[in-house]
Amino acid sequence: MSTFVAGGNVSANGIRQHYLRYGGKGHALILVPGITSPAITWGFVAERLGQHFDTYVLDVRGRGLTSSGPELDYGTDACAADIPAFAAALGLERYHLVGHSMGARFAIRAAAQGAPGLQRLVLVDPPVSGPGRREYPSKLPWYVDSIRQATVGMSGDDMRAFCATWTDEQLALRAEWLHTCHEPAIVRAFNDFHQVDIHQDLPRVRQPALLIVAGRGGVIQPQDIAEIRELKPDIQVAQVDNAGHMIPWDDLEGFFAAFGDFLDHTFD
């Protein structure tokens, strides 16, 4: 039985923010996807989260049905500020925050800047690139080329050239929605991976945090975990050994097992 409740839009931080809601009861949880993942592509994860939490999956600005266009600021600060503004607009006085990849970087920045009501933070394989650091493993043309093709029109089979290990259903959904990713928003986010050092924010994150690492994603290495632990000594770390960067796509059960009881629930 589906836990999907409804989609909606709210005016927050000066833009229209679109979300999908699952569960509809319990402790609130906000899920912020990665660089080219509209909210709907995380639906299979949110269905499970909705069994335990009042779950809201965001379309990050410049993606999905949230505001987009050349006039918007797609930098890290603006996107991070969207998160507590969204929570306030919906009256979420207490909430957990789960961010994947780019979304995890925004979650760190939001937490470091205050984020009233934020209780616990789950960081799923965040890029640890930045000034003077090694580059993010993926390259910008991989994103831009696929978006441009999707804008013209592409099938799930066409998408297989970019995501070779995904299922037919996952490929079809990405092919359907990728055109909603505004290219300048993606370029800015990718550039910020290399120009914004999110590590500086970690000592200012006061909430309990869990770092979930992809065992074969190549994004976070053992030395990165060690540095993150130095910057936030109380952070918990879990690794999903058999998953690449898109952890739930590769090992959904391993992804949920990595949460343990960090959110006071276990995912059976």
C-alpha positions as CSV (number, residue, x, y, z in Angstrom):
1,M,0.0,0.0,0.0
2,S,1.4,3.4,-1.0
3,T,2.3,6.0,1.6
4,F,2.1,8.8,-0.9
5,V,-0.2,11.6,0.3
6,A,0.0,14.4,-2.2
7,G,2.2,16.9,-4.0
8,G,2.1,20.6,-3.2
9,N,3.7,24.0,-3.7
10,V,4.6,26.5,-1.1
11,S,6.1,30.1,-1.3
12,A,9.3,30.1,0.7
13,N,12.6,32.1,0.4
14,G,11.1,34.1,-2.4
15,I,10.4,31.2,-4.8
16,R,7.8,28.5,-5.4
17,Q,9.0,25.2,-3.8
18,H,7.4,22.0,-4.9
19,Y,7.4,18.9,-2.8
20,L,6.0,15.4,-2.6
21,R,4.6,14.2,0.7
22,Y,4.6,10.6,2.0
23,G,3.3,9.2,5.2
24,G,1.5,12.3,6.5
25,K,2.0,11.5,10.2
26,G,4.7,11.1,12.7
27,H,7.9,13.1,13.1
28,A,8.6,15.4,10.0
29,L,11.5,14.5,7.7
30,I,12.7,16.5,4.8
31,L,14.6,14.8,2.0
32,V,16.8,16.9,-0.3
33,P,18.0,15.0,-3.5
34,G,21.2,15.4,-5.5
35,I,22.2,17.5,-8.4
36,T,20.0,16.1,-11.2
37,S,17.4,14.3,-9.2
38,P,13.9,15.8,-9.2
39,A,11.8,14.8,-6.2
40,I,9.8,12.2,-8.0
41,T,12.9,10.1,-8.7
42,W,13.3,9.5,-5.0
43,G,9.7,8.3,-4.6
44,F,10.7,4.7,-4.1
45,V,12.8,5.8,-1.1
46,A,10.2,8.2,0.3
47,E,7.5,5.4,0.1
48,R,9.6,3.5,2.7
49,L,10.4,6.6,4.8
50,G,6.7,7.4,4.8
51,Q,6.0,4.3,6.8
52,H,7.7,6.0,9.8
53,F,7.8,9.7,9.1
54,D,5.8,12.6,7.7
55,T,8.2,12.8,4.7
56,Y,8.6,15.7,2.3
57,V,10.8,15.3,-0.7
58,L,11.9,18.6,-2.2
59,D,12.4,19.7,-5.8
60,V,15.5,21.8,-5.4
61,R,15.3,25.2,-7.1
62,G,16.0,24.8,-10.8
63,R,14.7,21.2,-10.8
64,G,11.4,19.4,-11.1
65,L,8.4,21.7,-10.5
66,T,10.1,24.2,-8.2
67,S,10.9,27.7,-9.5
68,S,13.5,27.8,-12.3
69,G,14.9,30.3,-14.8
70,P,17.8,32.6,-15.5
71,E,17.0,35.1,-12.8
72,L,17.5,32.8,-9.8
73,D,20.5,32.3,-7.7
74,Y,21.6,28.7,-7.7
75,G,24.5,29.0,-5.3
76,T,25.1,27.0,-2.2
77,D,23.9,29.7,0.2
78,A,20.6,30.3,-1.6
79,C,19.8,26.6,-2.0
80,A,20.7,25.9,1.7
81,A,18.4,28.8,2.8
82,D,15.5,27.3,0.9
83,I,15.4,24.4,3.4
84,P,14.6,26.1,6.7
85,A,12.4,28.5,4.7
86,F,10.4,25.5,3.4
87,A,10.1,24.1,6.9
88,A,8.9,27.4,8.3
89,A,6.4,27.9,5.5
90,L,4.8,24.5,6.3
91,G,4.9,25.0,10.0
92,L,7.3,22.2,10.6
93,E,8.6,23.1,14.1
94,R,10.8,20.0,14.5
95,Y,12.1,17.9,11.6
96,H,14.9,15.6,10.5
97,L,16.9,16.3,7.4
98,V,18.3,13.8,4.9
99,G,20.4,15.0,2.0
100,H,22.0,13.1,-0.8
101,S,25.1,14.3,-2.6
102,M,24.5,18.0,-3.4
103,G,21.5,17.9,-1.1
104,A,23.8,16.8,1.7
105,R,26.1,19.8,1.1
106,F,23.1,22.1,1.3
107,A,21.9,20.3,4.5
108,I,25.3,20.9,6.1
109,R,25.3,24.6,5.2
110,A,21.7,25.0,6.4
111,A,22.5,23.3,9.7
112,A,25.6,25.4,10.2
113,Q,23.6,28.6,9.7
114,G,21.0,27.7,12.3
115,A,18.0,25.9,10.7
116,P,15.5,26.3,13.6
117,G,13.8,23.1,14.4
118,L,16.3,20.8,12.8
119,Q,16.8,17.7,15.0
120,R,19.0,15.2,13.2
121,L,21.0,15.3,10.0
122,V,21.7,12.4,7.6
123,L,24.4,13.1,5.0
124,V,24.4,10.6,2.2
125,D,27.7,10.5,0.3
126,P,28.2,14.3,0.0
127,P,30.9,15.5,-2.4
128,V,34.0,16.4,-0.4
129,S,35.7,18.3,-3.3
130,G,36.5,22.0,-2.8
131,P,39.3,24.5,-3.2
132,G,42.6,22.7,-3.1
133,R,40.9,19.3,-2.8
134,R,40.7,16.5,-5.3
135,E,38.0,16.8,-7.9
136,Y,34.5,15.3,-7.8
137,P,34.7,12.0,-9.7
138,S,31.9,12.8,-12.1
139,K,32.5,15.2,-14.9
140,L,30.2,18.1,-16.0
141,P,29.6,16.9,-19.6
142,W,28.0,13.8,-18.2
143,Y,25.3,16.0,-16.7
144,V,25.0,18.6,-19.5
145,D,24.9,16.1,-22.3
146,S,22.1,14.0,-20.8
147,I,20.1,17.1,-19.9
148,R,20.4,18.5,-23.4
149,Q,19.3,15.2,-24.9
150,A,16.4,14.9,-22.4
151,T,15.3,18.5,-23.3
152,V,14.8,17.4,-26.9
153,G,13.3,14.1,-25.9
154,M,14.8,10.7,-24.9
155,S,13.7,7.3,-23.9
156,G,14.7,5.0,-21.1
157,D,16.8,3.1,-23.6
158,D,18.6,6.3,-24.5
159,M,19.2,7.0,-20.8
160,R,21.0,3.7,-20.4
161,A,24.1,5.2,-22.0
162,F,24.4,7.4,-18.9
163,C,23.1,5.1,-16.2
164,A,24.0,1.6,-17.4
165,T,23.2,-0.4,-14.2
166,W,19.7,1.1,-13.6
167,T,16.5,-0.8,-14.1
168,D,14.1,-0.1,-17.0
169,E,11.7,1.7,-14.6
170,Q,14.4,3.9,-13.1
171,L,15.7,4.8,-16.6
172,A,12.3,5.7,-17.9
173,L,11.6,7.9,-14.9
174,R,14.9,9.7,-15.2
175,A,14.4,10.2,-18.9
176,E,10.9,11.6,-18.3
177,W,12.0,14.2,-15.7
178,L,15.6,15.1,-16.5
179,H,14.5,17.9,-18.9
180,T,13.2,19.8,-15.8
181,C,16.8,20.3,-14.6
182,H,17.8,23.8,-15.6
183,E,21.3,23.6,-17.1
184,P,22.7,26.8,-15.4
185,A,21.5,25.4,-12.0
186,I,23.3,22.2,-12.6
187,V,26.5,24.0,-13.8
188,R,26.5,26.3,-10.8
189,A,26.0,23.4,-8.4
190,F,28.8,21.4,-10.0
191,N,31.1,24.4,-9.9
192,D,30.3,24.9,-6.3
193,F,31.4,21.4,-5.6
194,H,34.9,22.6,-6.4
195,Q,34.7,26.2,-5.3
196,V,32.8,25.9,-2.0
197,D,34.6,24.1,0.8
198,I,31.7,22.7,2.9
199,H,34.2,21.3,5.5
200,Q,34.4,24.7,7.2
201,D,30.7,24.3,8.1
202,L,31.0,21.0,9.9
203,P,32.3,22.3,13.3
204,R,29.2,24.6,13.4
205,V,26.7,21.7,13.0
206,R,25.3,21.2,16.5
207,Q,22.8,18.5,15.6
208,P,23.6,14.8,15.8
209,A,24.7,13.7,12.3
210,L,25.1,10.4,10.4
211,L,27.3,10.1,7.4
212,I,26.4,7.3,5.0
213,V,29.2,6.4,2.6
214,A,29.0,4.5,-0.7
215,G,31.5,1.7,-0.5
216,R,32.3,1.8,-4.2
217,G,31.2,5.3,-5.1
218,G,34.6,6.9,-5.2
219,V,33.3,10.1,-3.7
220,I,34.3,9.6,0.0
221,Q,37.6,7.9,0.8
222,P,38.9,6.8,4.2
223,Q,41.0,9.9,4.6
224,D,37.9,12.0,4.0
225,I,36.0,10.1,6.8
226,A,39.0,10.8,9.1
227,E,38.9,14.5,8.4
228,I,35.1,14.7,8.8
229,R,35.5,13.0,12.2
230,E,38.1,15.5,13.2
231,L,35.8,18.4,12.3
232,K,32.7,16.8,13.9
233,P,33.9,14.2,16.4
234,D,30.4,13.0,17.4
235,I,29.4,12.2,13.8
236,Q,28.3,8.6,13.2
237,V,29.5,6.8,10.0
238,A,27.9,3.9,8.2
239,Q,29.1,2.4,4.9
240,V,27.1,0.6,2.2
241,D,29.8,-1.7,0.8
242,N,28.2,-2.8,-2.4
243,A,26.7,0.5,-3.6
244,G,27.9,3.3,-5.8
245,H,27.1,7.0,-5.2
246,M,23.4,6.5,-6.0
247,I,23.2,4.2,-3.0
248,P,19.4,3.4,-2.9
249,W,19.5,2.5,-6.6
250,D,22.3,0.0,-6.0
251,D,21.4,-1.5,-2.6
252,L,18.1,-0.2,-1.2
253,E,18.1,-2.6,1.8
254,G,21.7,-1.7,2.5
255,F,20.8,2.0,2.4
256,F,18.1,1.6,5.0
257,A,20.2,-0.7,7.1
258,A,22.8,2.1,7.3
259,F,20.4,4.3,9.2
260,G,20.4,1.8,12.1
261,D,18.3,3.4,14.9
262,F,19.8,6.9,14.3
263,L,16.3,8.3,13.7
264,D,14.8,6.2,16.5
265,H,13.4,3.8,14.0
266,T,14.7,0.8,12.2
267,F,13.7,0.1,8.6
268,D,12.7,-3.6,8.3
